[in-house]
Amino acid sequence: PDLGIYGINDFFQMLEQNLYKIQYRVMLARYRGKTVCPACKGARLKPEAFYVKVGGRSIGDLVMLPVSELKTFFDELQLDETDAGIAKRLLIEIHNRLQFLLDVGLGYLTLNRLSNTLSGGESQRINLASSLGSSLVGSLYILDEPSIGLHSRDTHLLIKVLRDLQKLGNTVVVVEHDEDIIRAADYIIDIGPKAGRLGGEVLYQGEVAHLMTNTDSYTVKYLTGEERIEVPAVRRKWNNYIEVKGARQNNLKNINVKFPLNVMTVVTGVSGSGKSSLVNDVFYNGLLHHYQGSSLQQAEFNGLAGDLKLVKNVEYVDQNPIGKSSRSNPVTYLKVYDEIRKLYAAQPLAKQMGFKPAYFSFNVEGGRCEECKGEGTITVEMQFMADIKLVCESCHGKRFSPEVLEVEYQGLNIYDILEMTVDQAIEFFGAQKGATEKKIAKKMQPLQDVGLGYIKLGQSSSTLSGGENQRVKLAYYLGEEKADPTLFIFDEPTTGLHFHDIKTLLKAFNALIDRGHTVLIIEHNMEVIKTADYVIDIGPEGGKEGGYVVATGTPEEIAACEASYTGRFLKEKLAN
């Protein structure tokens, strides 16, 4: 009683007053969750706002409807003369905008859905719908992978929208890996042949109809069918599984789903069918709660059953940046940099000067250039404009003090090493005799295995794309020595990947499974689905019409299922 705490409410009040301490924030996070506001039932408006009704419905009722049903409501709306006069212009706009949302395949969204809960592809398509709505003419639209998160069934809708933009008199430029969109283009430009320093040339430009065989371009090879992703000869068999019982999250219809262990499982279904609700909200949260004791945040399901003891941990590998700061890079993330610093500290000159491994880090004082604090650039704040980054004048962007740069290994200083690409570094260190060098090459190998051989060792993580971040994380897990069986969840890992990179990615997934781990993927890409051992198809439609398990089994069994949209497109892929 010294603290004046009597009972549980006082205790939590004390925690809330001391939020500056991390342990109190953690404590609160475990016992505090969000709940629906009891006054407005989550509608966010005063009761007075709901007294106004149009066609017998208040604004609160309308924003709860999926776009597809809202469109029907406005199509059938009967108004008397005065109301019709007032609403005429408004209704034209409402009809048009709702139609645009349907055109880009977002008919399953409700209008009160928060923007931060939308997937990347969904928000991009909403922007696309608003561009269509503005009916601009003579504009140049540049889209970066608009097919992200789109099921093959909806790709033709997207292509039609892009065509409509073009027919209005606009130019549309799309950066894309999706085969259907590439084939629908009037003109394609292929850059390559490889990535990083081995890329940057135009390999092909022209119409899709005039593709030639025997070129250097990977894209062309996949389009002409010279190269393809092979269907595995056998599907792995499984008998252990973890089952989710009675999942009712968002639009899920009280379903039971078995997730097999030690194989590659793909969860698929059209956009908005409930894949993310099932895997992220229910399955991942449930497993986290089971293995790490975190709080279950409003996940609606009955429970988990099956072989929970056969897995020790769960990892969710998403496309978020691996490090927010400009100081993080792939080698620091994979802990290879520690070894490289030890190697430099062991050189005769470093020993003579008394440089410890820490001197070769650009994050701590000692060996780094103090002018720019090891950043290599100096940020000049311009009061009313964007900040400017200038190369540091004292170290010329090399991040280290001149004394440290004098320490060389095989004629290269630490800056030269950070400027190497992963491929060059593996070649360089692999050719040396010493044990440390061999260790460095071995630790970097996973980066090459996931197809990131072209990135520089010192490249800042903030400049990596989403797909690259995801693959750096994958490399980190591949390089880990520990053999604790882990369940890995990947959310659309093929985002931003070319056919050729998908092949490399699949090899990495197989390597994880060979180590006794389990891989679970949410994916629309048919190339990945056809190589899975087990497929769970959620659907059949998006939104209210979704949330059922349409089919489960090997890709062949899914293809045989008439009701499954995924099955129809899989048939073509498996037939090739």
VEXMARMI-534152 format. One line per 2 residues: number of its first residue (from 1); their letters; for each residue x, y, z of C-alpha. Coordinates in steps of 0.05 Angstrom, whole numbers, plus 5000, padded with zeros to 4 digits. Layout:
N
NUM = A = X:Y:Z ~ ...
//
This chain:
576
1 = PD = 5000:5000:5000 ~ 5060:5047:4999
3 = LG = 5043:5064:4926 ~ 4971:5079:4944
5 = IY = 4947:5022:4899 ~ 4883:4988:4921
7 = GI = 4854:4939:4871 ~ 4863:4927:4797
9 = ND = 4836:4994:4770 ~ 4886:5033:4811
11 = FF = 4942:4988:4787 ~ 4926:5001:4713
13 = QM = 4918:5075:4727 ~ 4988:5074:4756
15 = LE = 5013:5040:4693 ~ 4981:5093:4650
17 = QN = 5015:5148:4688 ~ 5083:5116:4678
19 = LY = 5080:5103:4603 ~ 5150:5129:4592
21 = KI = 5177:5063:4619 ~ 5179:5008:4567
23 = QY = 5159:4952:4615 ~ 5094:4988:4632
25 = RV = 5078:4998:4558 ~ 5089:4923:4546
27 = ML = 5047:4905:4607 ~ 4990:4949:4582
29 = AR = 4994:4922:4511 ~ 4983:4852:4539
31 = YR = 4920:4870:4577 ~ 4889:4925:4535
33 = GK = 4850:4919:4470 ~ 4801:4959:4429
35 = TV = 4727:4950:4433 ~ 4667:4978:4395
37 = CP = 4641:5044:4422 ~ 4577:5029:4462
39 = AC = 4543:5095:4445 ~ 4545:5095:4369
41 = KG = 4559:5020:4358 ~ 4619:5038:4315
43 = AR = 4581:5084:4268 ~ 4622:5145:4290
45 = LK = 4564:5195:4284 ~ 4514:5227:4333
47 = PE = 4444:5197:4337 ~ 4415:5260:4304
49 = AF = 4453:5244:4240 ~ 4413:5179:4232
51 = YV = 4345:5214:4233 ~ 4354:5235:4161
53 = KV = 4335:5177:4114 ~ 4337:5168:4039
55 = GG = 4297:5111:4010 ~ 4284:5087:4081
57 = RS = 4358:5081:4099 ~ 4404:5126:4140
59 = IG = 4476:5143:4121 ~ 4499:5094:4174
61 = DL = 4463:5037:4138 ~ 4492:5056:4071
63 = VM = 4565:5058:4090 ~ 4559:4988:4119
65 = LP = 4538:4959:4051 ~ 4589:4929:4003
67 = VS = 4597:4973:3940 ~ 4561:4920:3897
69 = EL = 4498:4923:3941 ~ 4502:4999:3947
71 = KT = 4500:5004:3871 ~ 4437:4962:3870
73 = FF = 4406:5007:3923 ~ 4418:5070:3883
75 = DE = 4396:5037:3818 ~ 4329:5020:3849
77 = LQ = 4321:5085:3888 ~ 4252:5119:3878
79 = LD = 4248:5194:3894 ~ 4191:5244:3888
81 = ET = 4196:5304:3841 ~ 4228:5355:3888
83 = DA = 4279:5305:3916 ~ 4295:5279:3846
85 = GI = 4308:5351:3823 ~ 4355:5364:3881
87 = AK = 4391:5297:3874 ~ 4398:5294:3799
89 = RL = 4470:5318:3793 ~ 4491:5282:3856
91 = LI = 4462:5215:3834 ~ 4500:5218:3767
93 = EI = 4566:5226:3806 ~ 4547:5172:3857
95 = HN = 4530:5122:3801 ~ 4594:5137:3763
97 = RL = 4639:5130:3823 ~ 4608:5066:3848
99 = QF = 4613:5038:3777 ~ 4688:5054:3775
101 = LL = 4699:5017:3841 ~ 4663:4957:3812
103 = DV = 4705:4962:3748 ~ 4771:4956:3785
105 = GL = 4745:4894:3822 ~ 4731:4926:3890
107 = GY = 4657:4911:3895 ~ 4667:4874:3960
109 = LT = 4692:4934:4000 ~ 4647:4973:4046
111 = LN = 4652:5049:4046 ~ 4668:5054:4120
113 = RL = 4729:5008:4113 ~ 4791:5043:4141
115 = SN = 4844:5059:4089 ~ 4900:5030:4132
117 = TL = 4867:4961:4130 ~ 4870:4958:4054
119 = SG = 4923:4918:4019 ~ 4973:4954:3973
121 = GE = 4938:4931:3910 ~ 4870:4953:3936
123 = SQ = 4892:5024:3953 ~ 4927:5030:3885
125 = RI = 4863:5009:3850 ~ 4822:5060:3890
127 = NL = 4869:5114:3864 ~ 4859:5086:3795
129 = AS = 4783:5091:3804 ~ 4789:5164:3825
131 = SL = 4832:5178:3763 ~ 4779:5148:3719
133 = GS = 4728:5191:3756 ~ 4764:5255:3739
135 = SL = 4761:5237:3664 ~ 4825:5275:3648
137 = VG = 4848:5275:3576 ~ 4919:5279:3548
139 = SL = 4951:5256:3614 ~ 5007:5206:3623
141 = YI = 4991:5152:3676 ~ 5048:5113:3705
143 = LD = 5027:5052:3746 ~ 5075:5009:3787
145 = EP = 5049:4937:3790 ~ 4974:4950:3793
147 = SI = 4962:4875:3793 ~ 4988:4866:3864
149 = GL = 4937:4826:3904 ~ 4892:4813:3844
151 = HS = 4867:4744:3829 ~ 4874:4721:3757
153 = RD = 4799:4725:3751 ~ 4800:4801:3762
155 = TH = 4861:4817:3719 ~ 4817:4827:3657
157 = LL = 4776:4879:3695 ~ 4840:4917:3709
159 = IK = 4862:4912:3637 ~ 4794:4939:3615
161 = VL = 4802:4999:3662 ~ 4871:5014:3634
163 = RD = 4843:5008:3564 ~ 4787:5057:3582
165 = LQ = 4839:5107:3607 ~ 4876:5099:3541
167 = KL = 4812:5107:3499 ~ 4797:5174:3534
169 = GN = 4861:5198:3500 ~ 4913:5184:3555
171 = TV = 4980:5149:3553 ~ 4987:5091:3602
173 = VV = 5055:5064:3623 ~ 5054:5002:3668
175 = VE = 5113:4970:3705 ~ 5090:4899:3711
177 = HD = 5110:4825:3717 ~ 5040:4796:3706
179 = ED = 5037:4754:3643 ~ 4965:4772:3624
181 = II = 4979:4847:3630 ~ 5044:4840:3590
183 = RA = 5006:4803:3535 ~ 4951:4856:3534
185 = AD = 5000:4913:3522 ~ 5007:4948:3454
187 = YI = 5081:4957:3463 ~ 5130:4926:3512
189 = ID = 5199:4948:3534 ~ 5242:4896:3568
191 = IG = 5302:4917:3610 ~ 5356:4869:3631
193 = PK = 5387:4819:3622 ~ 5399:4808:3696
195 = AG = 5394:4853:3757 ~ 5441:4904:3789
197 = RL = 5505:4919:3751 ~ 5488:4863:3701
199 = GG = 5424:4899:3680 ~ 5406:4966:3652
201 = EV = 5402:4949:3578 ~ 5341:4949:3533
203 = LY = 5334:4878:3509 ~ 5269:4883:3470
205 = QG = 5221:4937:3450 ~ 5162:4927:3404
207 = EV = 5096:4889:3400 ~ 5083:4825:3437
209 = AH = 5064:4791:3372 ~ 5134:4797:3344
211 = LM = 5173:4762:3399 ~ 5233:4723:3376
213 = TN = 5262:4659:3405 ~ 5336:4652:3424
215 = TD = 5344:4721:3457 ~ 5381:4739:3520
217 = SY = 5317:4764:3553 ~ 5287:4722:3608
219 = TV = 5220:4756:3599 ~ 5217:4737:3525
221 = KY = 5239:4666:3541 ~ 5181:4657:3590
223 = LT = 5131:4690:3542 ~ 5152:4645:3484
225 = GE = 5152:4584:3529 ~ 5227:4569:3520
227 = ER = 5234:4573:3596 ~ 5181:4556:3647
229 = IE = 5172:4541:3721 ~ 5167:4465:3725
231 = VP = 5111:4430:3763 ~ 5145:4386:3816
233 = AV = 5146:4312:3798 ~ 5116:4292:3865
235 = RR = 5075:4329:3917 ~ 5101:4320:3989
237 = KW = 5056:4277:4032 ~ 5035:4301:4102
239 = NN = 5000:4272:4162 ~ 5012:4325:4217
241 = YI = 4972:4389:4217 ~ 4947:4447:4259
243 = EV = 4872:4460:4252 ~ 4835:4525:4261
245 = KG = 4765:4512:4288 ~ 4704:4556:4276
247 = AR = 4737:4618:4246 ~ 4687:4675:4242
249 = QN = 4733:4735:4233 ~ 4706:4789:4185
251 = NL = 4670:4750:4130 ~ 4692:4679:4149
253 = KN = 4633:4632:4156 ~ 4651:4591:4218
255 = IN = 4699:4547:4180 ~ 4748:4493:4201
257 = VK = 4813:4492:4163 ~ 4872:4445:4169
259 = FP = 4942:4473:4156 ~ 4990:4415:4141
261 = LN = 5060:4416:4172 ~ 5128:4405:4137
263 = VM = 5101:4420:4067 ~ 5087:4482:4025
265 = TV = 5015:4504:4032 ~ 4984:4560:3991
267 = VT = 4921:4597:4013 ~ 4887:4628:3953
269 = GV = 4821:4658:3931 ~ 4796:4721:3896
271 = SG = 4810:4790:3927 ~ 4769:4800:3990
273 = SG = 4751:4727:3999 ~ 4778:4725:4070
275 = KS = 4849:4696:4060 ~ 4882:4749:4103
277 = SL = 4828:4746:4156 ~ 4840:4671:4161
279 = VN = 4916:4670:4159 ~ 4936:4736:4192
281 = DV = 4880:4752:4240 ~ 4861:4682:4263
283 = FY = 4917:4633:4249 ~ 4978:4678:4261
285 = NG = 4948:4713:4322 ~ 4925:4646:4351
287 = LL = 4995:4616:4342 ~ 5029:4677:4371
289 = HH = 4983:4672:4431 ~ 5000:4598:4438
291 = YQ = 5076:4604:4431 ~ 5091:4673:4459
293 = GS = 5031:4688:4503 ~ 5013:4753:4467
295 = SL = 4942:4780:4475 ~ 4889:4755:4427
297 = QQ = 4864:4817:4393 ~ 4791:4809:4374
299 = AE = 4804:4745:4335 ~ 4739:4709:4329
301 = FN = 4749:4633:4327 ~ 4737:4574:4372
303 = GL = 4808:4550:4379 ~ 4869:4515:4350
305 = AG = 4876:4439:4351 ~ 4924:4387:4322
307 = DL = 4999:4379:4327 ~ 5016:4446:4360
309 = KL = 5075:4415:4397 ~ 5111:4397:4331
311 = VK = 5124:4470:4317 ~ 5164:4514:4364
313 = NV = 5154:4583:4335 ~ 5117:4623:4282
315 = EY = 5148:4678:4238 ~ 5109:4726:4194
317 = VD = 5152:4750:4136 ~ 5121:4812:4106
319 = QN = 5146:4867:4059 ~ 5159:4920:4112
321 = PI = 5229:4951:4111 ~ 5281:4911:4151
323 = GK = 5309:4973:4184 ~ 5279:5043:4185
325 = SS = 5346:5079:4193 ~ 5392:5094:4135
327 = RS = 5446:5058:4174 ~ 5416:4988:4167
329 = NP = 5437:4947:4107 ~ 5433:4874:4086
331 = VT = 5501:4854:4115 ~ 5486:4884:4183
333 = YL = 5418:4850:4183 ~ 5450:4782:4168
335 = KV = 5504:4795:4220 ~ 5559:4784:4168
337 = YD = 5588:4853:4181 ~ 5612:4832:4250
339 = EI = 5657:4780:4217 ~ 5683:4829:4165
341 = RK = 5701:4879:4220 ~ 5738:4825:4259
343 = LY = 5777:4808:4196 ~ 5799:4880:4187
345 = AA = 5817:4888:4260 ~ 5863:4828:4253
347 = QP = 5905:4861:4197 ~ 5977:4881:4218
349 = LA = 5966:4956:4209 ~ 5902:4955:4250
351 = KQ = 5937:4917:4307 ~ 5994:4967:4305
353 = MG = 5946:5026:4309 ~ 5904:4991:4362
355 = FK = 5840:4990:4321 ~ 5787:4944:4350
357 = PA = 5730:4914:4308 ~ 5685:4972:4332
359 = YF = 5730:5021:4294 ~ 5705:4992:4229
361 = SF = 5632:5006:4245 ~ 5600:5069:4219
363 = NV = 5549:5068:4276 ~ 5595:5082:4335
365 = EG = 5648:5136:4349 ~ 5719:5117:4335
367 = GR = 5734:5099:4264 ~ 5675:5133:4230
369 = CE = 5679:5202:4198 ~ 5655:5248:4254
371 = EC = 5634:5303:4206 ~ 5575:5263:4179
373 = KG = 5572:5212:4237 ~ 5584:5155:4189
375 = EG = 5525:5170:4143 ~ 5567:5191:4083
377 = TI = 5519:5247:4070 ~ 5500:5311:4108
379 = TV = 5428:5333:4110 ~ 5416:5407:4100
381 = EM = 5349:5430:4127 ~ 5315:5479:4080
383 = QF = 5261:5512:4122 ~ 5203:5512:4072
385 = MA = 5228:5460:4022 ~ 5249:5387:4023
387 = DI = 5315:5373:4058 ~ 5376:5367:4014
389 = KL = 5427:5312:4023 ~ 5498:5330:4005
391 = VC = 5558:5284:4001 ~ 5601:5295:4063
393 = ES = 5661:5339:4045 ~ 5708:5310:4096
395 = CH = 5702:5236:4077 ~ 5672:5244:4007
397 = GK = 5617:5195:4022 ~ 5664:5140:4046
399 = RF = 5636:5142:4118 ~ 5703:5128:4152
401 = SP = 5763:5169:4176 ~ 5825:5168:4132
403 = EV = 5865:5128:4184 ~ 5815:5071:4182
405 = LE = 5813:5072:4106 ~ 5889:5060:4106
407 = VE = 5878:4990:4134 ~ 5874:4944:4073
409 = YQ = 5860:4871:4063 ~ 5883:4842:3996
411 = GL = 5890:4914:3972 ~ 5818:4934:3990
413 = NI = 5796:4979:4047 ~ 5731:4972:4086
415 = YD = 5695:5022:4040 ~ 5713:4981:3979
417 = IL = 5683:4920:4011 ~ 5617:4956:4026
419 = EM = 5615:4978:3952 ~ 5619:4906:3927
421 = TV = 5557:4868:3906 ~ 5540:4804:3942
423 = DQ = 5562:4763:3882 ~ 5630:4797:3879
425 = AI = 5639:4790:3955 ~ 5624:4716:3955
427 = EF = 5674:4707:3898 ~ 5726:4749:3933
429 = FG = 5721:4719:4003 ~ 5709:4648:3977
431 = AQ = 5776:4650:3940 ~ 5816:4664:4004
433 = KG = 5848:4612:4049 ~ 5829:4634:4120
435 = AT = 5772:4607:4163 ~ 5742:4676:4175
437 = EK = 5739:4691:4101 ~ 5705:4625:4086
439 = KI = 5655:4640:4143 ~ 5639:4708:4112
441 = AK = 5626:4677:4044 ~ 5583:4623:4075
443 = KM = 5541:4673:4114 ~ 5528:4714:4051
445 = QP = 5509:4653:4010 ~ 5435:4656:4029
447 = LQ = 5429:4726:3998 ~ 5453:4696:3932
449 = DV = 5406:4637:3941 ~ 5345:4682:3945
451 = GL = 5366:4720:3882 ~ 5395:4782:3914
453 = GY = 5466:4774:3888 ~ 5462:4842:3854
455 = IK = 5454:4887:3916 ~ 5513:4923:3946
457 = LG = 5536:4902:4015 ~ 5531:4973:4041
459 = QS = 5466:4990:4006 ~ 5419:5024:4055
461 = SS = 5357:4982:4072 ~ 5313:5043:4060
463 = TL = 5329:5038:3985 ~ 5306:4965:3978
465 = SG = 5238:4949:3948 ~ 5184:4911:3986
467 = GE = 5200:4845:3950 ~ 5275:4855:3964
469 = NQ = 5262:4867:4039 ~ 5221:4804:4042
471 = RV = 5277:4764:4010 ~ 5330:4793:4057
473 = KL = 5288:4767:4115 ~ 5282:4700:4080
475 = AY = 5358:4698:4072 ~ 5365:4713:4146
477 = YL = 5322:4652:4164 ~ 5358:4608:4113
479 = GE = 5425:4627:4143 ~ 5403:4613:4214
481 = EK = 5437:4553:4245 ~ 5381:4536:4294
483 = AD = 5337:4477:4275 ~ 5275:4494:4317
485 = PT = 5217:4475:4272 ~ 5184:4541:4254
487 = LF = 5121:4558:4215 ~ 5135:4613:4164
489 = IF = 5078:4655:4137 ~ 5090:4695:4073
491 = DE = 5040:4745:4047 ~ 5044:4750:3971
493 = PT = 5119:4739:3967 ~ 5120:4744:3891
495 = TG = 5103:4818:3892 ~ 5153:4853:3848
497 = LH = 5184:4788:3824 ~ 5197:4767:3752
499 = FH = 5183:4695:3730 ~ 5257:4682:3735
501 = DI = 5261:4707:3807 ~ 5200:4666:3826
503 = KT = 5240:4604:3806 ~ 5296:4625:3854
505 = LL = 5245:4640:3909 ~ 5214:4571:3903
507 = KA = 5283:4540:3912 ~ 5291:4579:3977
509 = FN = 5222:4556:4002 ~ 5242:4484:3988
511 = AL = 5307:4495:4026 ~ 5266:4517:4087
513 = ID = 5222:4456:4083 ~ 5282:4410:4076
515 = RG = 5306:4438:4143 ~ 5242:4415:4176
517 = HT = 5204:4481:4174 ~ 5134:4493:4148
519 = VL = 5117:4545:4094 ~ 5048:4577:4088
521 = II = 5037:4627:4032 ~ 4980:4674:4014
523 = EH = 4985:4681:3938 ~ 4948:4695:3873
525 = NM = 5006:4677:3828 ~ 4989:4614:3789
527 = EV = 5063:4596:3781 ~ 5069:4589:3857
529 = IK = 5001:4556:3867 ~ 5017:4501:3816
531 = TA = 5081:4482:3853 ~ 5048:4477:3922
533 = DY = 5039:4411:3959 ~ 4971:4432:3987
535 = VI = 4924:4488:3967 ~ 4867:4518:4008
537 = DI = 4819:4558:3964 ~ 4776:4608:4001
539 = GP = 4716:4642:3967 ~ 4679:4634:3922
541 = EG = 4671:4710:3915 ~ 4698:4770:3953
543 = GK = 4664:4805:4012 ~ 4597:4778:4036
545 = EG = 4596:4722:3985 ~ 4664:4697:4009
547 = GY = 4691:4665:4071 ~ 4676:4592:4054
549 = VV = 4727:4538:4040 ~ 4715:4523:3966
551 = AT = 4765:4467:3957 ~ 4828:4438:3989
553 = GT = 4879:4388:3964 ~ 4935:4384:3914
555 = PE = 4935:4433:3855 ~ 4907:4376:3811
557 = EI = 4848:4367:3859 ~ 4834:4442:3859
559 = AA = 4836:4444:3783 ~ 4783:4389:3782
561 = CE = 4736:4431:3825 ~ 4683:4466:3783
563 = AS = 4664:4518:3835 ~ 4735:4545:3844
565 = YT = 4758:4605:3803 ~ 4830:4588:3821
567 = GR = 4818:4517:3794 ~ 4798:4544:3725
569 = FL = 4862:4583:3717 ~ 4904:4526:3747
571 = KE = 4877:4478:3695 ~ 4911:4519:3639
573 = KL = 4977:4522:3678 ~ 4978:4447:3694
575 = AN = 4959:4429:3623 ~ 5019:4466:3593
//
